[in-house]
Amino acid sequence: RSDSAIPVRQMQDTVNMAAESEFDEEEEPPFSDPEDFVDDIDDEELLEDVLRERPLEADGIDSVVLVDNVPQVGPERLEKLKNVIHKIFSKFGKITNEFYPEEAGTTKGYIFLEYASPNHALEAVKNADGYKLDKQHTFRVNLFTDFDKYMNISDQWETPEKQPFKDFGNMRHWLEDPDCRDQYSVIYESGERTTIFSNDPKEPILVEERARWTETYVRWSPKGTYLATFHQRGIALWGGEKFKQIQRFSHQGVSLIDFSPCERYVVTFSPLMDTKEDPQAIIIWDILTGQKKRGFHCESSAHWPIFKWSQDGKFFARMTQDTLSIYETPSMGLLDKKSLKISGIKDFSWSPGDNIIAFWVPEDKDIPARVTLMQFPSRLEIRVRNLFNVVDCKLHWQRQGDYLCVKVDRTPRGTQGVVTNFEIFRMREKQVPVDVVEMKESIIAFAWEPNGSKFAVLHGESPRINASFYHVKSNGKIDLIKMFDKQQANSIFWSPQGQFLVLAGLRRLVYIYTITWVKSNDNSSYFIFLWQGQLKFYPEILQGGQIL
């Protein structure tokens, strides 16, 4: 039986061959189009999903920028022009290629720059467009890929879609409070809750309370318009009567911030973001638009803020070794495209009333130390004061910028002790005359009266600490008004409007042992109270010039 049996697999193959033979005998269906057929389906409709992924002509050149209004120069000046251009544009990222078109031996007035990354090219457009090279040349910078966008602009005007207005409420609403109550923030429950209170003589008034509003701490802007909260991915600004979110700024790991005095810009610092090609440690943002204006490298944040702002927010400055860099807004570029080279510069400070910088330089061999007042943007030196045997200087501006006090510690020749002079610059007078107040004791604290021409000084050695009050008069004299001896104090706090001040003895700047109120235009003093916390003046404490 096994010899006559047909294997199952062989039977299946035979059946399949028979089926294929029958199929081959059938007539093939026609695949050609009829002669009168019209193909009315285009590729866009037939292959829409495939064409959507096709490479664009601009791919590969999205790292290229076109810079227009570049000076037209010949071969003898071309190398210098390239160095200037590279210095300006390399701060936005690594430049991998440059092309300067020429005609008849002269550049055409526009150039192409290729960056290592499209993000660098975008930064160049944002920050260098409108850069003023000189009086005749202001750069216009565009991405090379923008040309397709401009070529495809319709000739017919289309009305832009109206954007809904975001009403954040009255951003200065607290100023309308009939009782002139200020607001303050409190973080408690191990940082879980943040509350805004309105300060009231009887008890705090709750304004807003939220859970996990911030991850670390909060910061008020200089005029109180915004409250900044900190998060791992950046900061958020809140404001208005209901504290709505006004703006967000993405800066991973942000830990420090600073505002410009006019509240137009905010500066953020993160130790996580910096790279050699793309400076991200410090970023300056436009508060109104949320735009990043410029990034900077930062070697150390030990002396924060890194930048110091002019009183109107038009300039900000940064000091590095032997260099003072002044930047201007809104371009965020170096003023006159160069920094000031000041050998040995130790400290500087903007005037609170004018665009004037005061800086000091220590002695160097036979060259005396000096304090210089420089006006901006002209860079005019309006006053230079030479000083001798200087150990240290401190700059103290009066709030309106009417006076500058330079505290000068000296070591007179032939002595080992340190004596202190106050060099008082009268900023509003012709040629800025300087008066000198000599102090024979060590100085503990100094403070100008906010809205006047008086200043207070704590001097001496504990426990015999004296408090002296001086008046800078218009007749060129500085008079000692009053001196209180044996004061247990190491800090001075004037009231916001002047006239009254507090002498406080602080330990570690936190615990207040004693507080003495002093009325600066008579001989009265008042013992008030003991208080633990940060010292602050409140309007309701004073009424009609009397202490309540």
C-alpha positions as CSV (number, residue, x, y, z in Angstrom):
1,R,0.0,0.0,0.0
2,S,2.7,2.4,0.7
3,D,4.2,1.9,-2.8
4,S,0.9,2.9,-4.6
5,A,0.0,5.9,-2.4
6,I,0.5,9.5,-3.7
7,P,2.1,11.9,-1.2
8,V,-0.2,14.7,0.0
9,R,2.2,17.5,-0.8
10,Q,2.6,16.2,-4.4
11,M,-1.2,16.2,-4.8
12,Q,-1.3,19.9,-3.7
13,D,1.4,21.0,-6.1
14,T,-0.5,19.3,-9.0
15,V,-3.7,21.2,-8.1
16,N,-1.8,24.5,-7.9
17,M,-0.2,24.0,-11.3
18,A,-3.6,23.3,-12.8
19,A,-5.0,26.5,-11.4
20,E,-2.1,28.6,-12.7
21,S,-2.5,27.1,-16.2
22,E,-6.2,28.1,-16.2
23,F,-5.3,31.7,-15.1
24,D,-2.7,32.0,-17.9
25,E,-5.3,31.0,-20.4
26,E,-7.6,33.9,-19.3
27,E,-7.4,37.3,-21.2
28,E,-5.5,40.0,-19.3
29,P,-7.6,43.1,-18.4
30,P,-6.7,46.4,-20.2
31,F,-4.6,48.9,-18.1
32,S,-4.3,51.7,-20.6
33,D,-6.4,54.9,-20.5
34,P,-9.0,55.4,-23.2
35,E,-8.0,57.8,-26.0
36,D,-10.5,60.4,-24.8
37,F,-9.4,60.2,-21.1
38,V,-8.5,63.5,-19.4
39,D,-6.4,63.4,-16.2
40,D,-7.9,66.2,-14.0
41,I,-6.3,65.1,-10.7
42,D,-3.1,66.9,-9.8
43,D,-0.2,65.7,-7.7
44,E,-1.2,67.8,-4.8
45,E,-4.5,66.0,-4.4
46,L,-3.3,62.6,-5.3
47,L,-0.1,62.6,-3.2
48,E,-0.9,65.3,-0.6
49,D,0.6,63.3,2.4
50,V,3.8,62.5,0.5
51,L,4.4,66.0,-0.9
52,R,3.9,67.5,2.6
53,E,7.1,65.8,3.6
54,R,9.2,66.7,0.6
55,P,12.4,68.6,1.3
56,L,12.2,72.4,0.8
57,E,14.7,74.3,-1.3
58,A,15.7,76.3,1.9
59,D,16.7,73.2,3.8
60,G,20.4,73.3,4.6
61,I,20.6,77.1,4.4
62,D,18.5,78.0,7.4
63,S,21.7,78.8,9.2
64,V,22.6,81.6,6.8
65,V,21.9,85.3,7.3
66,L,22.1,88.2,4.9
67,V,23.5,91.4,6.3
68,D,22.7,94.5,4.3
69,N,24.0,98.1,4.6
70,V,27.6,96.9,5.1
71,P,30.3,99.4,4.1
72,Q,31.6,99.1,0.5
73,V,35.4,98.8,0.6
74,G,38.3,97.9,-1.6
75,P,40.9,95.2,-1.1
76,E,43.0,97.4,1.2
77,R,40.2,97.7,3.8
78,L,38.5,94.3,3.3
79,E,40.5,92.5,6.0
80,K,39.7,95.2,8.6
81,L,36.0,95.1,7.6
82,K,36.0,91.3,8.0
83,N,37.5,91.6,11.5
84,V,34.9,94.1,12.6
85,I,32.0,92.0,11.2
86,H,33.3,88.9,12.8
87,K,33.6,90.5,16.2
88,I,30.1,91.8,16.0
89,F,28.4,88.7,14.8
90,S,30.5,86.0,16.4
91,K,28.9,86.8,19.8
92,F,25.7,85.2,18.6
93,G,27.3,81.9,17.7
94,K,30.1,80.1,15.8
95,I,30.4,81.4,12.2
96,T,31.4,78.6,9.9
97,N,31.5,80.5,6.5
98,E,31.5,84.1,5.2
99,F,30.9,85.4,1.7
100,Y,31.6,89.0,0.7
101,P,30.2,89.6,-2.9
102,E,32.4,91.9,-5.0
103,E,32.1,93.9,-8.1
104,A,34.9,95.7,-9.9
105,G,37.2,95.1,-6.9
106,T,34.8,96.6,-4.3
107,T,32.3,94.8,-2.0
108,K,28.7,95.2,-2.9
109,G,27.5,96.4,0.5
110,Y,25.9,93.1,1.6
111,I,27.4,89.9,2.9
112,F,26.3,86.3,3.8
113,L,27.2,84.7,7.1
114,E,26.7,81.0,7.9
115,Y,26.4,79.8,11.5
116,A,26.9,76.4,13.0
117,S,23.2,76.3,14.1
118,P,19.9,77.8,12.9
119,N,19.3,79.1,16.4
120,H,22.5,81.1,16.2
121,A,21.3,82.6,12.9
122,L,18.0,83.5,14.5
123,E,19.8,85.2,17.4
124,A,21.8,87.3,15.0
125,V,18.7,88.5,13.3
126,K,17.0,89.3,16.6
127,N,19.9,91.2,18.1
128,A,21.9,92.7,15.2
129,D,19.1,93.9,13.0
130,G,19.2,97.7,13.3
131,Y,22.7,97.7,14.7
132,K,24.3,101.1,14.1
133,L,27.9,100.6,12.8
134,D,28.4,104.3,12.2
135,K,26.5,107.3,11.1
136,Q,26.2,106.1,7.5
137,H,25.7,102.3,8.1
138,T,22.9,100.7,10.1
139,F,22.7,96.9,9.5
140,R,19.5,95.2,8.3
141,V,19.8,91.5,9.0
142,N,17.5,88.7,7.6
143,L,17.5,85.0,7.5
144,F,18.2,83.7,4.0
145,T,15.2,81.5,4.2
146,D,13.0,84.6,4.6
147,F,13.2,85.3,0.9
148,D,10.7,82.7,0.0
149,K,8.3,84.2,2.5
150,Y,8.8,87.7,1.1
151,M,8.4,86.5,-2.5
152,N,5.1,84.8,-1.8
153,I,3.5,87.9,-0.2
154,S,0.2,88.6,-1.9
155,D,-0.2,91.9,-3.8
156,Q,-3.6,92.3,-2.3
157,W,-3.9,93.8,1.2
158,E,-5.5,91.5,3.8
159,T,-6.6,93.1,7.0
160,P,-4.7,91.4,9.9
161,E,-6.8,89.4,12.3
162,K,-7.6,91.4,15.3
163,Q,-6.0,90.0,18.4
164,P,-8.1,89.9,21.6
165,F,-7.0,92.5,24.2
166,K,-5.7,90.9,27.4
167,D,-7.0,93.0,30.3
168,F,-4.8,92.4,33.3
169,G,-6.6,95.0,35.3
170,N,-5.2,98.0,37.0
171,M,-1.5,97.3,37.3
172,R,-1.1,100.0,40.0
173,H,-4.3,99.4,41.8
174,W,-2.8,99.6,45.3
175,L,-2.0,103.3,44.7
176,E,-5.7,104.0,44.8
177,D,-6.0,102.6,48.4
178,P,-7.4,105.6,50.4
179,D,-5.4,104.4,53.4
180,C,-2.1,104.2,51.4
181,R,-1.5,100.7,52.5
182,D,1.5,98.9,51.1
183,Q,1.5,95.2,50.1
184,Y,4.0,92.5,51.1
185,S,4.4,88.8,50.5
186,V,4.8,85.9,53.0
187,I,5.9,82.3,52.2
188,Y,5.2,79.8,54.9
189,E,4.4,76.1,55.5
190,S,7.9,75.1,54.3
191,G,7.3,77.1,51.1
192,E,4.0,75.4,50.3
193,R,1.9,78.5,50.5
194,T,2.4,82.1,49.4
195,T,0.2,85.0,50.6
196,I,0.0,88.7,49.7
197,F,-1.1,90.9,52.5
198,S,-2.0,94.6,52.6
199,N,-0.3,96.3,55.6
200,D,-2.9,97.7,58.0
201,P,-2.2,99.1,61.5
202,K,-4.8,96.8,63.1
203,E,-4.1,93.5,61.4
204,P,-2.9,92.4,57.9
205,I,-5.5,92.2,55.2
206,L,-5.4,89.1,53.0
207,V,-5.2,90.1,49.3
208,E,-4.3,86.8,47.6
209,E,-3.2,83.3,48.8
210,R,-2.1,80.4,46.6
211,A,-0.6,76.9,47.1
212,R,2.8,76.2,45.5
213,W,2.8,79.6,43.8
214,T,6.6,79.5,43.7
215,E,9.3,76.8,44.1
216,T,11.9,78.9,45.9
217,Y,11.1,82.6,46.6
218,V,9.4,85.7,45.2
219,R,10.7,89.1,44.1
220,W,8.9,92.4,43.6
221,S,9.8,94.7,40.8
222,P,11.2,98.1,41.7
223,K,7.9,100.0,41.4
224,G,5.8,97.1,42.7
225,T,4.0,96.5,39.4
226,Y,5.1,92.8,39.1
227,L,5.6,89.9,41.4
228,A,8.1,87.3,40.1
229,T,7.8,83.7,41.1
230,F,10.6,81.1,40.5
231,H,10.3,77.7,38.9
232,Q,12.7,75.1,37.6
233,R,11.9,76.0,34.0
234,G,12.0,79.8,34.4
235,I,10.2,82.7,36.1
236,A,6.6,84.1,35.8
237,L,5.4,87.6,36.4
238,W,2.1,88.3,38.0
239,G,0.2,91.6,38.5
240,G,-3.1,93.4,38.6
241,E,-5.8,93.3,41.3
242,K,-6.2,89.5,40.9
243,F,-2.5,88.8,40.3
244,K,-3.0,87.3,36.9
245,Q,0.0,85.9,35.0
246,I,1.4,88.7,32.9
247,Q,4.4,87.0,31.3
248,R,6.6,83.9,31.4
249,F,10.3,83.6,30.7
250,S,11.9,80.2,30.0
251,H,15.3,79.9,31.6
252,Q,16.1,76.4,32.9
253,G,17.5,76.4,36.5
254,V,17.0,80.2,37.0
255,S,18.1,81.2,40.5
256,L,18.6,85.0,40.4
257,I,16.8,87.9,38.8
258,D,17.1,91.7,38.6
259,F,14.8,94.4,37.1
260,S,15.7,97.6,35.3
261,P,14.6,100.7,37.2
262,C,11.9,101.4,34.6
263,E,10.6,97.8,34.8
264,R,11.0,97.4,31.0
265,Y,13.6,94.7,31.3
266,V,14.2,91.7,33.6
267,V,17.6,89.9,33.9
268,T,17.7,86.2,34.8
269,F,20.7,84.1,35.8
270,S,21.0,80.3,35.6
271,P,24.2,78.3,36.3
272,L,23.0,75.4,34.1
273,M,22.6,76.9,30.7
274,D,25.9,78.5,29.6
275,T,27.9,77.2,26.6
276,K,30.9,78.7,24.9
277,E,29.1,79.2,21.5
278,D,25.7,80.2,22.9
279,P,25.8,82.5,26.0
280,Q,22.8,81.6,28.2
281,A,24.0,82.1,31.8
282,I,22.5,85.6,31.9
283,I,19.6,86.6,29.7
284,I,18.0,90.0,29.4
285,W,14.2,89.9,28.5
286,D,11.7,92.5,27.3
287,I,8.9,92.3,29.9
288,L,6.2,93.7,27.6
289,T,6.8,91.4,24.7
290,G,8.5,88.4,26.4
291,Q,11.3,88.5,23.9
292,K,14.8,87.5,24.7
293,K,17.0,90.6,24.0
294,R,20.5,89.1,24.6
295,G,22.4,86.4,26.4
296,F,25.7,86.9,28.3
297,H,28.4,84.6,29.7
298,C,28.9,84.7,33.5
299,E,32.0,83.4,35.3
300,S,30.6,84.0,38.7
301,S,27.4,85.3,40.3
302,A,29.0,86.0,43.6
303,H,28.4,89.8,43.1
304,W,24.9,89.9,41.9
305,P,23.5,91.9,40.1
306,I,26.2,91.6,37.4
307,F,24.8,94.6,35.6
308,K,24.1,98.0,37.1
309,W,21.3,100.1,35.4
310,S,21.2,103.8,34.7
311,Q,18.3,105.6,36.4
312,D,16.2,105.8,33.2
313,G,17.0,102.3,32.0
314,K,18.7,103.5,28.8
315,F,22.0,102.1,29.7
316,F,23.4,99.2,31.8
317,A,27.0,98.5,32.7
318,R,29.3,95.6,33.7
319,M,32.7,95.7,35.3
320,T,35.4,93.1,34.5
321,Q,39.1,93.2,35.1
322,D,40.5,96.5,33.8
323,T,37.3,97.0,31.8
324,L,34.0,98.9,32.1
325,S,31.4,97.9,29.5
326,I,28.4,100.2,28.9
327,Y,25.5,98.8,26.9
328,E,22.6,100.7,25.5
329,T,18.9,99.7,25.1
330,P,17.0,98.6,23.2
331,S,19.8,97.2,21.0
332,M,21.6,95.7,24.0
333,G,24.9,96.4,22.1
334,L,28.0,98.0,23.4
335,L,27.9,101.8,23.4
336,D,30.0,103.1,20.6
337,K,30.9,99.4,20.0
338,K,33.7,99.4,22.5
339,S,34.4,99.1,26.2
340,L,36.3,101.5,28.4
341,K,39.7,100.3,29.3
342,I,40.3,101.4,32.9
343,S,43.4,99.8,34.5
344,G,42.7,98.6,38.0
345,I,39.1,99.8,38.3
346,K,37.7,98.7,41.6
347,D,34.1,99.8,41.7
348,F,31.5,102.0,39.9
349,S,28.0,103.3,40.5
350,W,25.4,105.1,38.5
351,S,23.9,108.4,39.7
352,P,20.3,108.0,40.7
353,G,19.4,111.3,39.0
354,D,21.5,111.5,35.8
355,N,23.3,109.2,33.3
356,I,26.6,109.7,35.1
357,I,28.9,107.0,36.4
358,A,31.3,107.4,39.3
359,F,34.2,105.0,39.5
360,W,37.5,104.8,41.4
361,V,40.9,103.4,40.6
362,P,43.6,102.6,43.3
363,E,47.1,103.9,43.4
364,D,49.6,102.4,41.0
365,K,53.3,103.2,41.9
366,D,53.6,107.0,41.5
367,I,50.1,107.5,40.0
368,P,47.6,108.5,42.7
369,A,44.2,106.9,43.2
370,R,41.4,108.8,41.6
371,V,37.7,109.1,41.5
372,T,36.2,110.0,38.1
373,L,32.7,111.2,37.2
374,M,31.8,110.4,33.5
375,Q,28.7,111.4,31.6
376,F,27.0,109.1,29.1
377,P,26.5,108.7,26.2
378,S,29.2,111.4,25.5
379,R,31.8,109.7,27.8
380,L,32.8,113.2,29.0
381,E,34.8,113.3,32.2
382,I,33.1,116.0,34.2
383,R,35.2,115.7,37.3
384,V,38.4,113.8,38.4
385,R,39.6,113.8,42.0
386,N,43.1,112.5,42.8
387,L,43.6,110.8,46.2
388,F,46.7,109.7,48.0
389,N,47.6,106.9,50.5
390,V,44.2,105.3,49.8
391,V,43.3,101.9,51.3
392,D,39.7,101.7,50.1
393,C,36.8,103.8,48.7
394,K,33.1,103.5,49.0
395,L,30.6,105.4,46.7
396,H,27.4,106.8,48.3
397,W,24.9,108.7,46.1
398,Q,22.2,110.8,47.5
399,R,18.8,109.7,46.2
400,Q,18.2,112.5,43.8
401,G,21.8,112.5,42.7
402,D,22.5,116.0,44.0
403,Y,25.5,114.8,46.0
404,L,28.0,112.0,45.9
405,C,29.9,111.0,49.0
406,V,33.1,109.1,48.6
407,K,34.2,107.5,51.8
408,V,38.0,107.3,51.6
409,D,40.1,105.2,54.0
410,R,43.7,106.3,54.1
411,T,46.9,105.3,55.8
412,P,48.9,108.6,56.3
413,R,52.6,108.3,55.8
414,G,54.5,107.6,59.0
415,T,51.4,106.0,60.7
416,Q,49.9,102.6,60.9
417,G,46.3,103.5,61.6
418,V,43.6,104.2,59.1
419,V,41.8,107.5,59.0
420,T,38.6,108.3,57.0
421,N,37.6,111.3,54.9
422,F,34.2,112.0,53.3
423,E,34.7,113.6,49.9
424,I,31.4,115.4,49.2
425,F,30.8,116.1,45.4
426,R,28.2,118.9,44.8
427,M,26.8,117.5,41.5
428,R,24.5,120.4,40.7
429,E,27.1,123.2,41.0
430,K,29.5,124.4,38.3
431,Q,32.7,122.3,37.9
432,V,31.4,120.0,40.7
433,P,33.2,121.4,43.8
434,V,34.3,118.9,46.5
435,D,34.1,119.4,50.3
436,V,36.0,117.3,52.8
437,V,34.8,116.1,56.2
438,E,37.6,114.5,58.2
439,M,36.7,111.7,60.7
440,K,39.3,110.7,63.3
441,E,37.4,107.6,64.4
442,S,36.5,104.4,62.5
443,I,33.3,104.5,60.5
444,I,30.6,102.0,61.1
445,A,27.7,103.2,58.9
446,F,26.9,106.1,56.6
447,A,23.5,107.1,55.1
448,W,22.2,110.1,53.1
449,E,18.8,111.7,54.0
450,P,16.6,110.6,51.0
451,N,15.1,113.9,50.2
452,G,17.5,116.4,51.6
453,S,21.1,117.5,52.0
454,K,21.8,115.9,55.4
455,F,23.7,112.7,56.2
456,A,24.2,110.5,59.2
457,V,27.3,108.8,60.4
458,L,28.0,106.1,63.0
459,H,31.6,106.2,64.2
460,G,33.7,105.1,67.1
461,E,34.4,101.8,68.9
462,S,31.8,99.7,70.8
463,P,30.5,100.4,73.4
464,R,31.3,104.1,72.7
465,I,29.6,104.5,69.3
466,N,28.6,108.0,68.3
467,A,25.9,109.1,65.9
468,S,26.7,112.4,64.1
469,F,24.4,114.4,61.7
470,Y,25.8,116.8,59.1
471,H,24.1,119.3,56.8
472,V,25.6,120.2,53.4
473,K,24.7,123.9,53.0
474,S,24.5,125.9,49.8
475,N,27.2,128.4,51.0
476,G,29.9,125.8,50.6
477,K,30.0,124.7,54.2
478,I,29.2,121.4,55.9
479,D,28.0,121.8,59.4
480,L,27.7,119.3,62.2
481,I,24.1,119.6,63.4
482,K,24.1,117.2,66.4
483,M,26.0,114.2,67.9
484,F,24.6,111.5,70.1
485,D,27.1,109.5,72.0
486,K,27.1,106.0,73.5
487,Q,24.6,104.6,71.0
488,Q,24.1,100.8,70.8
489,A,23.7,100.8,67.1
490,N,25.5,99.7,63.9
491,S,22.9,100.6,61.2
492,I,21.1,103.7,60.0
493,F,17.6,103.7,58.4
494,W,16.1,106.9,57.2
495,S,12.3,107.1,56.7
496,P,11.4,107.3,52.9
497,Q,10.7,111.0,53.1
498,G,13.6,111.9,55.4
499,Q,13.4,114.0,58.6
500,F,13.2,110.8,60.8
501,L,15.6,107.9,61.0
502,V,16.2,104.8,63.0
503,L,19.5,103.9,64.7
504,A,19.5,100.1,65.1
505,G,21.7,97.6,66.7
506,L,21.6,94.5,64.5
507,R,23.2,91.1,65.1
508,R,23.8,89.3,61.8
509,L,21.5,91.9,60.2
510,V,18.5,90.1,61.6
511,Y,17.8,90.7,65.3
512,I,17.2,94.2,66.4
513,Y,18.3,94.9,70.0
514,T,17.4,98.5,70.3
515,I,15.8,101.1,68.1
516,T,16.1,104.8,68.5
517,W,14.0,107.3,66.6
518,V,15.8,110.5,65.8
519,K,14.3,113.7,64.5
520,S,17.1,115.2,62.4
521,N,16.2,118.8,62.9
522,D,16.1,119.0,66.6
523,N,17.7,117.4,69.6
524,S,15.0,114.9,70.4
525,S,15.4,111.1,70.4
526,Y,12.9,108.4,71.2
527,F,13.2,104.9,72.4
528,I,10.5,102.9,70.5
529,F,10.4,99.1,70.8
530,L,12.2,95.7,70.3
531,W,11.4,93.9,67.1
532,Q,12.7,90.8,65.4
533,G,12.7,90.8,61.6
534,Q,13.5,93.1,58.7
535,L,13.3,96.8,59.5
536,K,10.9,98.8,57.3
537,F,9.2,102.2,57.5
538,Y,5.4,102.4,57.1
539,P,3.4,105.6,56.4
540,E,0.9,105.1,59.2
541,I,3.7,105.3,61.8
542,L,4.0,109.0,61.2
543,Q,1.0,111.4,61.2
544,G,1.2,115.1,60.9
545,G,5.0,115.0,61.6
546,Q,4.4,113.3,65.0
547,I,5.3,109.8,66.1
548,L,2.2,107.8,67.0
